């Protein structure tokens, strides 16, 4: 195991240090100053932009207000000229989309670094001694595990932990499960985008009584298949949070007799008449551990699923690939490359079912990636060996 990282600062003339916690993989800030209720938002934002973190010693709710004020300043970006006017004559639309995507990621990363500079000291047992601080013990326990020593984390991450805890408590209603809820854990992709679940709930099932769900996450697709009558579903994942989350959801839904959740890198042993996979939709390098649910480096999971599918299907079986075409609209992958991957894996397409996204960003014209999001389609590809 890696040694815990430390954050160091000077307070009242004394050098101090504490364990640094960051689920996003951020390194501890090198420069730290003490901040409190007298700290002005303009000064805080300037220091944060320069890479100086602010260790908070004032009222907790005032720290929240300071972060809100910093967020408004971070989002107050100058109007940019229309990208199409700045585009060179030799630059095609695909190149423009790729550039817009990478610029957007860079801007989001810089924004996250800046807003992550407001730090909160936490005592052993996940206790916060600041005035008007909320009880965050359970939220932190779910994300970090036990804490036997004090530590420092960013207020922004702490808010994310609290939000994830609330989602875990109340759950996400799934119409395909008759309105029953899936309870996502921190760091496990939440099924708030229900269109891919609807595809699995309506696609015609091939004959057979067994299905594999590859990369199950919360277990939602395994649960849908079980509710549709598949007698035995083997759900796999290699992330410990996802495995715990899926097992809890399956048990809560009363499906433990039908669904087995096991740790595996893609496929479980054996073959099945139906193998389902919903890999991360965007090829690219995650900038943090939490982004592995969105980005598939080098399309490794996608290609691993396709290349191994024929070896895990029973004769006459089908593989269901659930994939958004957002990567195509962003210029990160072409449709021809996807079809070539099918061909290379010895697969042909039996059918394709499409659905348009319903999430708010698809209709947000202010989103820098609006053009691509508005054109996005999520598809269920029914694949079989040639």
N, C-alpha and C positions, 0 to 999 in steps of 0.2 A: 504494500500500500504506500502511496505517496505521503510524505510528511505534510502535516497541515501547514498552510501558508499563514504568515503573520502580517499584521498591519502595525506600523510603528508611528508614533507621534510624540510630541513634547507638549506637556500640559503643566502649567504652574511651575515651569522650569525643570520638570522631571521627565525623563525619557520613559515612555510607556509602550506597551505592546499588547496585542490580543490576537486570538485566532481570527482569521478572515474567512468568511463564508460567501460563496457566490455560486449559485446553481447554473448561472450563465457562463461560468468559466472565466469571468473577468479577473484580471490580476489585481492584487491590492494596490491602491493608489500610493504613489511614492511620496507625494506631498499632502500633508493633512494639517488643517487648522481647526481650532475650536470655534463653533458657532452656537448662537443662542437666540433668544427672542429679539435681541437688538440688531441682529444681522439683516441688512437690507437685501431685497431680492436682486437689485441690479448688481450689488457687490458679489452676492453668491453666484449669480449667473456668470459674471466675468471670471471669477476664480475657477468655476467648474469648467468653463471653456478653455482655460489655461492648463487644466489637468490637476487642479488643487481640490482635494476633497474637503468636505465640511463635516466634522464629527459633532453631532448635535447634543447640546447639554441643556436645552430649554424645554418648553412645553411641547408635548408630542403633537398636539393638534396644530400648533403654530408651525411645526416642521412640515406638516401636510400642506398648509397654506403656502409656505415658502416654495415647496416643490410645485404646487399648482401655478404659482407666479412664474417660476422658472420655465415651466412647460409652455406657458403662453409666450414667453420670449423666444423659446426654441422654435415654436411654430410660426413666429412672425417673420417669415422669410420674405425677401424682396420678390416682387413679381418677376417672373422670368419671361423672356420673349418666347413666342411660339417656337417650339422645337423644329417645326417643319420649315420655318423661315431660316433657321440657323443651319439646317441640314445641307451638307455639301451636295453639289450636283451629282457626284458619283456615288453618293451613299444611298443604298436601297432601303426600303421600308423595314426589312428584317433587321438590318444593322441598326437602324434607328430605335427599334423596339429593344434590342439587346442593350444598347447604350442607355436607354431610359431605365431599364431594369437594374443595371449595375449602378447607375447614379442613385437610383432610389434606395438600393441596399446600402450604399455608402452613406447616404444621408441618414437613413434609419439607424445605422450603427453609430454614427457620430452623435445623433440625438440621444441614443441609449447611454452612451458613455458619459455625456454631459449630465443627463438627468440622474445617472447613477452615482453622482458625487455627493449626494446628501446621505450621510451615514448615521446609523442608529446603533448605540451600544446595547448589547443584550447580555443579561446575566445567565449564570448556569440555570438549567431548567427552563430556558426560554422565557425568562421574566424580564420585563422592561420597567425600569424604575423611574422613567421620566413622568412628569406630571401629565395627567389625562391620557396616559397610554392605555390602549386596549389590551385585553387578554389574548395573547397570540400563541399561547403555549401549544394548543392542539394543532394549529395551522403549521407552526414550525416543526412540531414533532412529526407530522405527516411528511414533510419535505426533507428535513434534515436528520431525523432520528433523535436519539437521546443527546442531550447537551450537558456534560458534566463540568464544563468550564465556560467562562464568559467568552463572547465573540462579538464581532462587528459585522454588520451587513448593510447593504444600501436600503434606504427607505423604499425605493421603487421596487426592489425585489421583495421586500417585506409585504408591500401592498399586493404584489402578485401572489404571494403565498396565502394571504388572507382571502383574496378573491377565489383562488383555487379551492380553498377549504370550503367556502360557501357553495361553490358548484358541486363539490363532492357531497356536501350535506343534502342539498335539494335535488341534485341529479338533473338529467336532461330527458324530457319526455320523448319517446320514440313512437310515432304513429304506427310503424310496422310491427311494434310489439304491443299493440292495443293500448298505447298510451303509457305503458310501464316505463320506468325510468332507468337510464344507465348513469352510474355515478362515476365520473372520471376522477382519477387521482392526479396529483400534481405531477407534471412532466409527461402525462399520457394524453395523446391527442383526443380532444373531446368531440363527440359526434354532433356538433352543432350544425354542421352542413349536412342536412339530412338527405340530399338528393342521391348520394351514393348508396345510402341504406335502402332507399326506395327502389333502386335498380335491383338490388339483391332480393328484395321482397317480392318482385314481380317477374323476374326472369324465369322461364320454364325450366323446372328441375329435370335433369336427366334421370333415367331409371337407376335405382340403387339406394342403399340405406346408409352410406357413409360419405362424409365430406371432410376435407381438410380446409382450415382457415389459416392462411399463412400471414404472420405478422398481425396477430389478432388485436393488439392494443387494448381497448376497453372490453373486448369480447362481444361487441354489439353485433357484428355480422354472424358470429357463431351462434348467438342467441336467436337471431332472425331465422337462420337455417334450421335450428332445432324447433322453433315454433312452427315452421312450415312443414314439419313432419319428418325431417331427416333423423333417423333413429340414433346415429352416432356421429358426433362432430369432434374432430381432434383439432384444437386450436393451438398454434405455436407462436412463440415470441422469444427473443433473447434478452429483452430488457426486464430487469427484476421488478420495476415499478409496474410495468404493463402486466406481467404475470400475476402479481398480487391483485391488481385492479380487476383483471378479467375473472380471476377465480372468485373474488367477492361478488361481482355482478352476476356471474352464472349461478352462484349459490343463492343470492338474493332473489333471483327470478325463478328459483325452483327447478333449474335445468341441470343440476350437477349429475343426475343420472344419465343424461344424454351427451353432455359436453365435457371433454377432458382437456384441460389446459396444461401444456407441457413446454418445457424450455427446449428450444431447438433453433438452429440457424437455418431458417426457411422450412424445409420439409421434415415431417416426422417419418419414421420408418414405414415402409409398405406403400400400398397403392390405394386409390379411392376413385369412384366414378365421378366425383366432383372435387375440384381443387380451386379455391377462391383466394385471390390476393388483391389487396388495395395498397400498393406501395406508395411512398412519398411521391408527389406529383412533379416535383421540379428537380432536374439534374443540377447539381451544384454542391459546393462545399458549405456545410453548415458553419455558421460563425459562433455557435454555442451548442452545448449538449442538447438543449431543449429544441433546437431546430432540426434534429434528425427526423422528426415526424413530418417535416415539410420538404427537406432537401435530401436527395439520394445521390451521394458522391459518385460521379462516373456512372450513374444509373446502375449501380451494382445490384441493388435488390431487384429492380425490374428485370435485368438481364439474367440474374440468378434464378428468378422464378421461371422465366421463359425457357432458359436452357435446361432446367431440371424437370420441367413439367411432363414431358413424354415418359420419363422414367418413373413417375409417380401416379400416372393415370391408368386405371383399368381399361381393358379393351372397350371401345365405344364410349369412354368417359369424356368429360369436358373440363377445360380450365377456364375460369372466369377472371379476367383482368379488369379491374375497375380503375380507370385512369382519366384524369382531366386532360384536355388539350391546351391548358393554359401555357405550358412550356412551348407549344408550337406557335402560339400567338406572340410570345415574348422572344421568339427566335432562338430558344435554347435547344430545341429539338424539332426536326421536321417530321411530317407524317411519313415520308418515304423512309426515314431512319427507323421509325417504329415498325413499319411493315417489313423492312429488311431484317429487323430483329426477330420477327415472327418466322420469316423464311429461314433464317440461319438456324433457328431452334427446331426446325422441322415441323412447324405448325401452320395450319390454315384457319381462316376465319369462317366459322359457321354462321355467325350473325353478329350484329352490333346494335345495342340499345342505347339511345342518347337521352339526356335530360339537361335542361338549362339550370344554372345555379339560381338559388333564391336568396342568397346572402346579401346584405345591404350594400356591400362594396361594389357589387355588379352594377348597381344603378347610381353610384356616386361619381358624378362627372368631375369632381375635384380631385379624385384619386389620380396620382401621376401615372398609374398603370390602367386607367379606366378603359382605354380602347381595347386592350387585351382582355380585361375582365368582362367587358360587355359582350365580347365574342365567344367567351369560354363555353365549352360543352363538356359534360362528364359522360363517359361512355363505359358500358359493360361489354367487353369483347368476349364472345363465346368462341373459344379456341379448341382445336382438336389436332392430334397428330396427323400428318399428311399420309 
